[in-house]
Amino acid sequence: MAELMILENKQVFSFLLDTYTAWSLGRSETGRKHDEINLSSGIVSREHGQLRNIEDQWFYVDNPGNKNGTFHNGIKIPRPLTGIRQPVFLENGDVLQVGGPAHSVLGVTMLFVTTPVQGEWTHFTLNDRNITIGSGKSCELIIQGFSLGEKSAKLLNINGQYFLSSCSQTAVYLNGRPIAAPVRLQPGDAVRLKDCHLFFLGDELLYTRIRKKL
């Protein structure tokens, strides 16, 4: 199972990739086809790139003609001097960003997963506060059902900028890469704590929450 979770305009929608062996990715046009991923952001080119299944492995291929490029796990995919771009192998938890972190919420963030994302997407307003995330009752954002520690991560507000750091031995991933020290967040950044996924939107978080059984 392979799924692409896409954050655009502060909402998340998904595509089950196994339905087709190739998906074209680009800005919306009329006459949408079933194997196309159409986005509305102006920084996305009409023919931006493609996701391909090659021998049961998924790859992303950037279109050399797109204007703003694509970031893979926080690193911009290089443009070759000649010829087509090389396919980028995708692993569970990898993050693709169109336009990159510098484009704020006008960009598009895509999360590639090979295990089902648990829970429903829920908004959490930050209100310029320092936020501790974990399963403990003392946390401002309490997330249960993902085996998180009492305190797993912290968002520290410094002069209106948020910084992400780990509070325990649990690995904290930012845009597909583990962090070793506090790092400044940009709108559209993807955070992973074990199997819990969060998107930073600048003034709020969008995170997966498992409903309690009645």
Phi and psi in degrees as GROMACS dihedral restraints (atoms count N, CA, C in turn):
[ dihedral_restraints ]
;  ai    aj    ak    al  type     phi  dphi    fc
    3     4     5     6     1  -132.8    20    10
    4     5     6     7     1   134.2    20    10
    6     7     8     9     1  -136.4    20    10
    7     8     9    10     1   143.7    20    10
    9    10    11    12     1  -114.3    20    10
   10    11    12    13     1   115.5    20    10
   12    13    14    15     1   -96.6    20    10
   13    14    15    16     1   124.4    20    10
   15    16    17    18     1  -116.1    20    10
   16    17    18    19     1   125.0    20    10
   18    19    20    21     1   -98.8    20    10
   19    20    21    22     1   118.8    20    10
   21    22    23    24     1  -149.6    20    10
   22    23    24    25     1   133.5    20    10
   24    25    26    27     1    55.3    20    10
   25    26    27    28     1    40.1    20    10
   27    28    29    30     1    63.8    20    10
   28    29    30    31     1    20.0    20    10
   30    31    32    33     1  -128.6    20    10
   31    32    33    34     1   153.2    20    10
   33    34    35    36     1  -114.4    20    10
   34    35    36    37     1   132.1    20    10
   36    37    38    39     1  -135.1    20    10
   37    38    39    40     1   161.0    20    10
   39    40    41    42     1  -133.8    20    10
   40    41    42    43     1   158.4    20    10
   42    43    44    45     1  -130.6    20    10
   43    44    45    46     1   128.7    20    10
   45    46    47    48     1   -83.2    20    10
   46    47    48    49     1   106.1    20    10
   48    49    50    51     1   -71.0    20    10
   49    50    51    52     1   -25.9    20    10
   51    52    53    54     1   -66.1    20    10
   52    53    54    55     1    -8.9    20    10
   54    55    56    57     1   -64.0    20    10
   55    56    57    58     1   -33.1    20    10
   57    58    59    60     1  -134.1    20    10
   58    59    60    61     1   162.8    20    10
   60    61    62    63     1   -91.0    20    10
   61    62    63    64     1   -11.4    20    10
   63    64    65    66     1  -150.0    20    10
   64    65    66    67     1   139.2    20    10
   66    67    68    69     1  -128.3    20    10
   67    68    69    70     1   127.6    20    10
   69    70    71    72     1   -86.4    20    10
   70    71    72    73     1   144.9    20    10
   72    73    74    75     1  -125.6    20    10
   73    74    75    76     1   125.9    20    10
   75    76    77    78     1  -174.6    20    10
   76    77    78    79     1  -179.6    20    10
   78    79    80    81     1   -72.2    20    10
   79    80    81    82     1   145.5    20    10
   81    82    83    84     1   -58.4    20    10
   82    83    84    85     1   138.8    20    10
   84    85    86    87     1  -138.6    20    10
   85    86    87    88     1   163.0    20    10
   87    88    89    90     1   -68.9    20    10
   88    89    90    91     1   155.4    20    10
   90    91    92    93     1    77.4    20    10
   91    92    93    94     1    44.7    20    10
   93    94    95    96     1   -61.5    20    10
   94    95    96    97     1   136.6    20    10
   96    97    98    99     1   -99.3    20    10
   97    98    99   100     1   160.3    20    10
   99   100   101   102     1   -66.7    20    10
  100   101   102   103     1   -26.5    20    10
  102   103   104   105     1  -100.1    20    10
  103   104   105   106     1    27.2    20    10
  105   106   107   108     1  -119.1    20    10
  106   107   108   109     1   142.3    20    10
  108   109   110   111     1  -108.3    20    10
  109   110   111   112     1   104.5    20    10
  111   112   113   114     1   -97.9    20    10
  112   113   114   115     1   127.6    20    10
  114   115   116   117     1  -116.0    20    10
  115   116   117   118     1   158.7    20    10
  117   118   119   120     1  -104.3    20    10
  118   119   120   121     1   -13.9    20    10
  120   121   122   123     1   -63.2    20    10
  121   122   123   124     1   138.4    20    10
  123   124   125   126     1   -70.0    20    10
  124   125   126   127     1   -15.1    20    10
  126   127   128   129     1   -88.0    20    10
  127   128   129   130     1    -2.2    20    10
  129   130   131   132     1   -91.4    20    10
  130   131   132   133     1   130.0    20    10
  132   133   134   135     1   -75.9    20    10
  133   134   135   136     1   159.2    20    10
  135   136   137   138     1   -61.9    20    10
  136   137   138   139     1   -36.8    20    10
  138   139   140   141     1  -123.1    20    10
  139   140   141   142     1    82.2    20    10
  141   142   143   144     1   -84.8    20    10
  142   143   144   145     1   -40.9    20    10
  144   145   146   147     1  -175.9    20    10
  145   146   147   148     1  -167.8    20    10
  147   148   149   150     1  -151.9    20    10
  148   149   150   151     1   143.5    20    10
  150   151   152   153     1  -104.8    20    10
  151   152   153   154     1   131.8    20    10
  153   154   155   156     1  -131.9    20    10
  154   155   156   157     1   140.8    20    10
  156   157   158   159     1   -98.0    20    10
  157   158   159   160     1   115.4    20    10
  159   160   161   162     1  -121.0    20    10
  160   161   162   163     1   109.6    20    10
  162   163   164   165     1    52.8    20    10
  163   164   165   166     1    50.6    20    10
  165   166   167   168     1    65.4    20    10
  166   167   168   169     1    20.0    20    10
  168   169   170   171     1  -123.9    20    10
  169   170   171   172     1   139.3    20    10
  171   172   173   174     1   -95.9    20    10
  172   173   174   175     1   139.6    20    10
  174   175   176   177     1  -133.4    20    10
  175   176   177   178     1   153.2    20    10
  177   178   179   180     1  -111.8    20    10
  178   179   180   181     1   134.5    20    10
  180   181   182   183     1  -120.9    20    10
  181   182   183   184     1   118.3    20    10
  183   184   185   186     1   -79.1    20    10
  184   185   186   187     1   141.6    20    10
  186   187   188   189     1   -81.2    20    10
  187   188   189   190     1   124.0    20    10
  189   190   191   192     1   -57.9    20    10
  190   191   192   193     1   -21.5    20    10
  192   193   194   195     1   -90.3    20    10
  193   194   195   196     1    -2.9    20    10
  195   196   197   198     1   -72.3    20    10
  196   197   198   199     1   154.8    20    10
  198   199   200   201     1   -85.1    20    10
  199   200   201   202     1   -39.5    20    10
  201   202   203   204     1  -105.8    20    10
  202   203   204   205     1    -4.1    20    10
  204   205   206   207     1    72.9    20    10
  205   206   207   208     1  -178.4    20    10
  207   208   209   210     1  -138.8    20    10
  208   209   210   211     1   139.0    20    10
  210   211   212   213     1   -99.4    20    10
  211   212   213   214     1   137.4    20    10
  213   214   215   216     1  -116.7    20    10
  214   215   216   217     1   114.7    20    10
  216   217   218   219     1    51.7    20    10
  217   218   219   220     1    43.6    20    10
  219   220   221   222     1    84.2    20    10
  220   221   222   223     1    -3.0    20    10
  222   223   224   225     1  -116.3    20    10
  223   224   225   226     1   128.8    20    10
  225   226   227   228     1   -68.4    20    10
  226   227   228   229     1   131.6    20    10
  228   229   230   231     1   -66.1    20    10
  229   230   231   232     1   123.7    20    10
  231   232   233   234     1   -69.2    20    10
  232   233   234   235     1   149.9    20    10
  234   235   236   237     1   -93.1    20    10
  235   236   237   238     1   122.3    20    10
  237   238   239   240     1   -70.4    20    10
  238   239   240   241     1   152.1    20    10
  240   241   242   243     1   -66.3    20    10
  241   242   243   244     1   -36.8    20    10
  243   244   245   246     1  -140.2    20    10
  244   245   246   247     1   158.6    20    10
  246   247   248   249     1    76.4    20    10
  247   248   249   250     1  -173.8    20    10
  249   250   251   252     1   -84.1    20    10
  250   251   252   253     1   162.6    20    10
  252   253   254   255     1   -78.6    20    10
  253   254   255   256     1   148.1    20    10
  255   256   257   258     1   -75.1    20    10
  256   257   258   259     1   141.9    20    10
  258   259   260   261     1   -61.1    20    10
  259   260   261   262     1   141.9    20    10
  261   262   263   264     1  -103.6    20    10
  262   263   264   265     1   120.0    20    10
  264   265   266   267     1   -68.2    20    10
  265   266   267   268     1   133.6    20    10
  267   268   269   270     1  -106.9    20    10
  268   269   270   271     1   132.5    20    10
  270   271   272   273     1  -117.9    20    10
  271   272   273   274     1   163.3    20    10
  273   274   275   276     1   -55.9    20    10
  274   275   276   277     1   127.4    20    10
  276   277   278   279     1    91.2    20    10
  277   278   279   280     1    -1.6    20    10
  279   280   281   282     1   -67.6    20    10
  280   281   282   283     1   151.1    20    10
  282   283   284   285     1  -124.8    20    10
  283   284   285   286     1   129.7    20    10
  285   286   287   288     1  -110.9    20    10
  286   287   288   289     1   136.8    20    10
  288   289   290   291     1  -130.4    20    10
  289   290   291   292     1   127.8    20    10
  291   292   293   294     1   -90.0    20    10
  292   293   294   295     1   122.1    20    10
  294   295   296   297     1    92.2    20    10
  295   296   297   298     1   -26.6    20    10
  297   298   299   300     1    84.7    20    10
  298   299   300   301     1   173.9    20    10
  300   301   302   303     1   -59.8    20    10
  301   302   303   304     1   -28.5    20    10
  303   304   305   306     1   -70.8    20    10
  304   305   306   307     1   -10.9    20    10
  306   307   308   309     1   -92.7    20    10
  307   308   309   310     1     5.7    20    10
  309   310   311   312     1    55.5    20    10
  310   311   312   313     1  -150.3    20    10
  312   313   314   315     1   -72.1    20    10
  313   314   315   316     1    -7.0    20    10
  315   316   317   318     1   -74.4    20    10
  316   317   318   319     1   -12.0    20    10
  318   319   320   321     1   -82.6    20    10
  319   320   321   322     1  -175.4    20    10
  321   322   323   324     1  -129.4    20    10
  322   323   324   325     1   131.7    20    10
  324   325   326   327     1  -115.2    20    10
  325   326   327   328     1   133.6    20    10
  327   328   329   330     1  -124.8    20    10
  328   329   330   331     1   128.3    20    10
  330   331   332   333     1  -108.4    20    10
  331   332   333   334     1   121.1    20    10
  333   334   335   336     1   -97.2    20    10
  334   335   336   337     1   126.0    20    10
  336   337   338   339     1  -132.8    20    10
  337   338   339   340     1   149.1    20    10
  339   340   341   342     1  -115.4    20    10
  340   341   342   343     1     1.7    20    10
  342   343   344   345     1  -123.0    20    10
  343   344   345   346     1   143.6    20    10
  345   346   347   348     1   -57.3    20    10
  346   347   348   349     1   136.1    20    10
  348   349   350   351     1   -77.8    20    10
  349   350   351   352     1   121.3    20    10
  351   352   353   354     1   -84.7    20    10
  352   353   354   355     1   148.1    20    10
  354   355   356   357     1    88.6    20    10
  355   356   357   358     1  -178.3    20    10
  357   358   359   360     1  -112.7    20    10
  358   359   360   361     1   153.2    20    10
  360   361   362   363     1   -79.9    20    10
  361   362   363   364     1   128.1    20    10
  363   364   365   366     1  -132.0    20    10
  364   365   366   367     1   140.1    20    10
  366   367   368   369     1   -89.0    20    10
  367   368   369   370     1   140.8    20    10
  369   370   371   372     1  -133.9    20    10
  370   371   372   373     1   117.2    20    10
  372   373   374   375     1   -79.3    20    10
  373   374   375   376     1   133.7    20    10
  375   376   377   378     1   -85.1    20    10
  376   377   378   379     1   -36.3    20    10
  378   379   380   381     1    55.3    20    10
  379   380   381   382     1    36.5    20    10
  381   382   383   384     1    59.3    20    10
  382   383   384   385     1    24.4    20    10
  384   385   386   387     1   -96.8    20    10
  385   386   387   388     1   163.4    20    10
  387   388   389   390     1   -79.4    20    10
  388   389   390   391     1   133.2    20    10
  390   391   392   393     1  -123.8    20    10
  391   392   393   394     1   128.1    20    10
  393   394   395   396     1  -103.8    20    10
  394   395   396   397     1   134.3    20    10
  396   397   398   399     1  -114.9    20    10
  397   398   399   400     1   132.0    20    10
  399   400   401   402     1   172.7    20    10
  400   401   402   403     1  -167.8    20    10
  402   403   404   405     1   -95.0    20    10
  403   404   405   406     1    -8.9    20    10
  405   406   407   408     1   -75.9    20    10
  406   407   408   409     1   152.1    20    10
  408   409   410   411     1   -68.5    20    10
  409   410   411   412     1   -19.1    20    10
  411   412   413   414     1   -82.5    20    10
  412   413   414   415     1    -6.6    20    10
  414   415   416   417     1   -76.6    20    10
  415   416   417   418     1   145.6    20    10
  417   418   419   420     1   -69.7    20    10
  418   419   420   421     1   -36.9    20    10
  420   421   422   423     1  -115.3    20    10
  421   422   423   424     1   104.4    20    10
  423   424   425   426     1   -94.3    20    10
  424   425   426   427     1   120.9    20    10
  426   427   428   429     1  -123.3    20    10
  427   428   429   430     1   118.0    20    10
  429   430   431   432     1  -115.4    20    10
  430   431   432   433     1   157.3    20    10
  432   433   434   435     1    99.2    20    10
  433   434   435   436     1    -0.6    20    10
  435   436   437   438     1  -120.8    20    10
  436   437   438   439     1    11.9    20    10
  438   439   440   441     1    59.5    20    10
  439   440   441   442     1    36.2    20    10
  441   442   443   444     1   -76.5    20    10
  442   443   444   445     1   157.1    20    10
  444   445   446   447     1   -71.8    20    10
  445   446   447   448     1   172.6    20    10
  447   448   449   450     1   -53.6    20    10
  448   449   450   451     1   -44.9    20    10
  450   451   452   453     1  -134.1    20    10
  451   452   453   454     1   114.0    20    10
  453   454   455   456     1  -103.8    20    10
  454   455   456   457     1   -36.0    20    10
  456   457   458   459     1  -151.4    20    10
  457   458   459   460     1   161.7    20    10
  459   460   461   462     1  -136.7    20    10
  460   461   462   463     1   141.1    20    10
  462   463   464   465     1  -111.1    20    10
  463   464   465   466     1   117.6    20    10
  465   466   467   468     1  -107.9    20    10
  466   467   468   469     1   123.9    20    10
  468   469   470   471     1   -90.1    20    10
  469   470   471   472     1   116.2    20    10
  471   472   473   474     1  -124.1    20    10
  472   473   474   475     1   109.6    20    10
  474   475   476   477     1    53.2    20    10
  475   476   477   478     1    41.8    20    10
  477   478   479   480     1    83.9    20    10
  478   479   480   481     1    -0.9    20    10
  480   481   482   483     1  -109.9    20    10
  481   482   483   484     1   138.2    20    10
  483   484   485   486     1   -98.4    20    10
  484   485   486   487     1   137.6    20    10
  486   487   488   489     1  -119.4    20    10
  487   488   489   490     1   137.9    20    10
  489   490   491   492     1  -104.8    20    10
  490   491   492   493     1   134.1    20    10
  492   493   494   495     1  -144.3    20    10
  493   494   495   496     1   161.8    20    10
  495   496   497   498     1   -90.5    20    10
  496   497   498   499     1   143.9    20    10
  498   499   500   501     1  -108.9    20    10
  499   500   501   502     1    -1.0    20    10
  501   502   503   504     1  -151.2    20    10
  502   503   504   505     1  -169.6    20    10
  504   505   506   507     1   -79.8    20    10
  505   506   507   508     1    -8.8    20    10
  507   508   509   510     1   -66.0    20    10
  508   509   510   511     1   129.0    20    10
  510   511   512   513     1   -67.2    20    10
  511   512   513   514     1   137.8    20    10
  513   514   515   516     1  -112.9    20    10
  514   515   516   517     1   124.1    20    10
  516   517   518   519     1  -107.2    20    10
  517   518   519   520     1   134.6    20    10
  519   520   521   522     1  -120.7    20    10
  520   521   522   523     1   118.9    20    10
  522   523   524   525     1    50.4    20    10
  523   524   525   526     1    44.7    20    10
  525   526   527   528     1    86.0    20    10
  526   527   528   529     1    -1.9    20    10
  528   529   530   531     1  -124.8    20    10
  529   530   531   532     1   138.8    20    10
  531   532   533   534     1   -68.8    20    10
  532   533   534   535     1   143.8    20    10
  534   535   536   537     1  -101.0    20    10
  535   536   537   538     1   145.5    20    10
  537   538   539   540     1  -111.3    20    10
  538   539   540   541     1   -14.1    20    10
  540   541   542   543     1  -149.4    20    10
  541   542   543   544     1   163.6    20    10
  543   544   545   546     1   -55.1    20    10
  544   545   546   547     1   138.2    20    10
  546   547   548   549     1  -136.1    20    10
  547   548   549   550     1   141.7    20    10
  549   550   551   552     1   -74.7    20    10
  550   551   552   553     1   136.6    20    10
  552   553   554   555     1   -91.4    20    10
  553   554   555   556     1   146.9    20    10
  555   556   557   558     1  -118.8    20    10
  556   557   558   559     1   144.1    20    10
  558   559   560   561     1   -53.4    20    10
  559   560   561   562     1   132.7    20    10
  561   562   563   564     1    99.4    20    10
  562   563   564   565     1    -7.9    20    10
  564   565   566   567     1   -65.4    20    10
  565   566   567   568     1   144.8    20    10
  567   568   569   570     1  -107.4    20    10
  568   569   570   571     1   130.5    20    10
  570   571   572   573     1  -119.1    20    10
  571   572   573   574     1   140.3    20    10
  573   574   575   576     1  -129.5    20    10
  574   575   576   577     1   129.4    20    10
  576   577   578   579     1  -121.0    20    10
  577   578   579   580     1   103.5    20    10
  579   580   581   582     1    54.6    20    10
  580   581   582   583     1  -119.1    20    10
  582   583   584   585     1   -98.8    20    10
  583   584   585   586     1     9.3    20    10
  585   586   587   588     1   -95.3    20    10
  586   587   588   589     1   129.7    20    10
  588   589   590   591     1  -112.4    20    10
  589   590   591   592     1   140.9    20    10
  591   592   593   594     1  -135.6    20    10
  592   593   594   595     1   146.5    20    10
  594   595   596   597     1  -116.5    20    10
  595   596   597   598     1   133.2    20    10
  597   598   599   600     1   -90.8    20    10
  598   599   600   601     1   124.4    20    10
  600   601   602   603     1  -110.0    20    10
  601   602   603   604     1     7.2    20    10
  603   604   605   606     1    99.6    20    10
  604   605   606   607     1   -61.4    20    10
  606   607   608   609     1  -109.2    20    10
  607   608   609   610     1    -1.4    20    10
  609   610   611   612     1  -158.6    20    10
  610   611   612   613     1   169.1    20    10
  612   613   614   615     1  -112.4    20    10
  613   614   615   616     1   147.5    20    10
  615   616   617   618     1  -118.2    20    10
  616   617   618   619     1   117.7    20    10
  618   619   620   621     1  -136.6    20    10
  619   620   621   622     1   160.4    20    10
  621   622   623   624     1   -86.9    20    10
  622   623   624   625     1   128.2    20    10
  624   625   626   627     1  -126.4    20    10
  625   626   627   628     1   133.7    20    10
  627   628   629   630     1   -92.1    20    10
  628   629   630   631     1   125.5    20    10
  630   631   632   633     1   -67.0    20    10
  631   632   633   634     1   141.1    20    10
  633   634   635   636     1   -73.0    20    10
  634   635   636   637     1   141.8    20    10
  636   637   638   639     1   -73.8    20    10
  637   638   639   640     1   137.3    20    10
